[in-house]
Amino acid sequence: MMIDICIIGGGASGLAAAVSAAEQKQGRVLILEKKQMPGKKIAASGNGRCNLTNRKCSGALETLDFFASLGVFTYTDGEGRVYPNSNQAKDVVYALVRAAKSLGVELKTECTVEKILPLSGRGGFQVRYKGGTLEAKKVLLACGGKAGPQLGTSGDGYGLAKALGHKVTRLAPILTGLETRENLKQLKGVRAMARVGLRKDGKLMAEETGEVQFNEDGISGICVMNLSRQVKLEPGETFAEGIARYQICFDFLPEMDWEETIVLLHRRQNIMELAVEDLFLSIVPSKLKQVLAEKSGLACGTQAALLSEGEVESAARILKSWTLSLSGVKGWNYAQCTSGGIPFGEVNGDTMESQLIPGLYFSGEILDFDGPCGGFNLQHAWETGRKAGKAMANAISNSSD
Ligand SMILES: Cc1cc2nc3c(=O)[nH]c(=O)nc-3n(C[C@H](O)[C@H](O)[C@H](O)COP(=O)(O)OP(=O)(O)OC[C@H]3O[C@@H](n4cnc5c(N)ncnc54)[C@H](O)[C@@H]3O)c2cc1C
């Protein structure tokens, strides 16, 4: 059978592409999806709420119009993050799938694409999937990255693209937790507000403020996940060599400078027989208070009033710059996004068509793009998917004129 537009991957960008292509009514549009249902990652996104875009993105208004046209009613929080009003990510999937079906898009699930072969002479492609083949005039690779393989994305698209001559830049899991050399068993489950800095060879690379979650082997939370984007290996460096150069640094009192912190601690020394660890009372959660006192070498249980000036400075230092060494980055199963992919230089940014293989298109996370938490990655998926969908339909229309 000859399909006009074959979309590989029924995720965010694939569904957006299908709707946008089918709206132009230029022929058969088929989605091939590996999982038993489309949009599994959308349904898991934003902790099940789907942070579908961010008002700070230049294309946010178009995305909001698109979703409004599908019947998705949204709200925006104080950070510009947009969610469906119901806070139910599955409503976003429902709206996309319903629109696609009503526009006549065909959907074949439990269908893993294994090879794409350009048809010599007459244009178009043969698409081979487990259990069959089909032919298509235009093919969109919308099969995502490697993050969250449990949701269908195990990096198949990179192999398919490489076999067609495309490059793939170095891939790494990002928007994920960071592992520390120090054992943080005592702090498992603790959450604390902090300004968190990522240092490389002692030099500050990036800073984020927010809630840090401590786990046995490391830390997570949105601010930590955003910092994970900045952990990069130098060419030729092994992972062990590269990661050993990174440290993470916490400031639990970012609103106070050094002098103000010293004044605060002196004032606290004089409060009714406070113990040393209670210098940190209500600044950080109680389990962390104990650990900070121990790590700064102060004798827990003794009276804070008896501390020397040097010991007060040690207490201030740990509050303002507690430093841990990194030993790893949480892997693909925990990551929300992929760093690296098909270079933008190999794709026409207006149409998302390959610069190497006419008729082949790319959208979403398979491309070498990543944004921070907050709706930026889904925005990229909708935007590139819609561009590709429209461009494929236009190309079909032009070829049949
Ligand atoms: C847990 C989690 C939460 C997230 N939350 C947010 C959020 O709130 N906001 C945000 O902006 N971003 C979020 N992201 C990131 C965002 O979901 C992705 O960047 C986005 O979904 C990428 O869209 P895509 O179309 O490229 O790929 P996907 O949405 O991942 O879809 C790819 C599809 O291709 C299918 N597929 C793969 N290989 C094949 C094959 N060989 N044959 C056929 N089908 C195949 C997959 O099964 C999948 O359905 C989150 C990610 C995760 C993992």
The ligand as a Gaussian input file, in Angstrom:
#p B3LYP/6-31G(d) Opt

LIG

0 1
 C        8.450000      11.561000      32.882000
 C        8.553000      12.700000      31.892000
 C        7.908000      13.896000      32.165000
 C        8.019000      14.968000      31.275000
 N        7.335000      16.123000      31.546000
 C        7.411000      17.156000      30.674000
 C        6.642000      18.344000      30.869000
 O        5.817000      18.430000      31.792000
 N        6.824000      19.376000      29.998000
 C        7.682000      19.288000      28.929000
 O        7.803000      20.261000      28.170000
 N        8.369000      18.161000      28.674000
 C        8.245000      17.094000      29.504000
 N        8.928000      15.930000      29.233000
 C        9.674000      15.834000      27.950000
 C        8.690000      15.648000      26.770000
 O        7.656000      14.757000      27.144000
 C        9.397000      15.118000      25.525000
 O       10.480000      15.966000      25.213000
 C        8.436000      15.018000      24.340000
 O        7.402000      14.098000      24.604000
 C        9.173000      14.590000      23.077000
 O        8.240000      14.452000      22.046000
 P        8.553000      13.484000      20.812000
 O        7.376000      13.496000      19.941000
 O        9.863000      13.813000      20.237000
 O        8.734000      12.048000      21.479000
 P        7.764000      11.199000      22.386000
 O        6.657000      12.007000      22.926000
 O        8.677000      10.519000      23.327000
 O        7.128000      10.156000      21.372000
 C        7.904000       9.252000      20.609000
 C        7.016000       8.070000      20.245000
 O        7.680000       7.254000      19.285000
 C        7.421000       5.894000      19.573000
 N        8.500000       5.087000      18.968000
 C        9.796000       5.020000      19.356000
 N       10.478000       4.198000      18.547000
 C        9.594000       3.749000      17.626000
 C        9.705000       2.841000      16.529000
 N       10.850000       2.237000      16.199000
 N        8.589000       2.577000      15.796000
 C        7.386000       3.170000      16.109000
 N        7.237000       4.020000      17.139000
 C        8.337000       4.311000      17.877000
 C        7.389000       5.851000      21.076000
 O        6.701000       4.722000      21.576000
 C        6.707000       7.179000      21.425000
 O        5.307000       7.023000      21.559000
 C        8.821000      14.837000      30.094000
 C        9.471000      13.638000      29.843000
 C        9.336000      12.567000      30.717000
 C       10.044000      11.270000      30.415000

